[in-house]
Amino acid sequence: MKKVQLQETHDFLKSQGFLNPEVGIVLGTGLGKLVDEIIIESELLYSDIPHFPTATVEFHSGKLIYGTLSGKKVVVMSGRFHLYEGYNLWEVTYGVRVMHELGIQHLMISNAAGAINLTYKKGDLMLIDDHINLQGSSPLAFKGAGNFGELFTDMLEPYSKKLNNKLKAIAKSNDIDLKEGVYASVVGPQLETRAEYRMLQILEADAVGMSTVPEVIVAKHLNLPCIAMSVLTDECDPKNLQPVNIEEIIAIAGKAEPKMILLFKELIQSI
């Protein structure tokens, strides 16, 4: 049934002009302006795509976009899906599987996250080097998962070392301070308690968020090289915790976004 769903979604998107994309991109909270850089050839609401979930978070736009960026054909998820919206992990990662079916050879992911490493500050960019899955399950834990790839997927290198090294070189040449670290993924939607932030510090996480890890696990399952980058939008110091302001988080993500866009564009050009 899952393969049939994917095929139907794939066939529909092909009929709408989504032809042979090379790079897939997932845009996170407050990071939608990359779309303005794309020469758009086709654009569809998630709600108009067969079997596609619909983004319910107000600051996620919910569109699948196809076009040209940095000379490459790209397919972009402007808005993603989260466990906290009530979706299961097949639905959360459906877009990644669809983009793979369309033919992408690389996946690039962005998110907004909280800084657990207290040497990292609001507005910093962090390249994810490794992750901790605290969402309580796996997107590969379903009957027939082995039909899509190696069931016991090796997670030694979930993020492409080759692509990460390219990104670090691009950042250096553009004088962009790119942090690097471990991303912990939790369910949400509530923010963490002081005790939970202390736990994450003990686990040596550098940032925490509510997405990305399921998408990366599926990319690895599909043998799809990927990178992921966080915009750090708040500082999670359990000894000096402040009330969360979602509007401020979105604003900080927006300020850091031009640097992320530059890095993504130059990386796409180089692959």
HELIX and SHEET records of a PDB file:
HELIX    1   1 LYS A    2  SER A   15  1                                  14    
HELIX    2   2 LYS A   33  GLU A   37  5                                   5    
HELIX    3   3 TYR A   46  ASP A   48  5                                   3    
HELIX    4   4 LEU A   83  GLU A   85  5                                   3    
HELIX    5   5 LEU A   89  VAL A   92  1                                   4    
HELIX    6   6 TYR A   94  LEU A  102  1                                   9    
HELIX    7   7 ALA A  145  ASN A  147  5                                   3    
HELIX    8   8 LYS A  161  SER A  173  1                                  13    
HELIX    9   9 ARG A  194  ILE A  202  1                                   9    
HELIX   10  10 VAL A  213  HIS A  221  1                                   9    
HELIX   11  11 ILE A  246  SER A  270  1                                  25    
SHEET    1   A 9 ILE A  39  LEU A  45  0                                        
SHEET    2   A 9 LYS A  63  LEU A  69 -1                                        
SHEET    3   A 9 LYS A  72  SER A  78 -1                                        
SHEET    4   A 9 VAL A  23  LEU A  27  1                                        
SHEET    5   A 9 HIS A 106  ALA A 115  1                                        
SHEET    6   A 9 ALA A 207  GLY A 209 -1                                        
SHEET    7   A 9 LEU A 178  SER A 185  1                                        
SHEET    8   A 9 LEU A 125  ASN A 133  1                                        
SHEET    9   A 9 CYS A 226  GLU A 235 -1                                        
END                                                                             
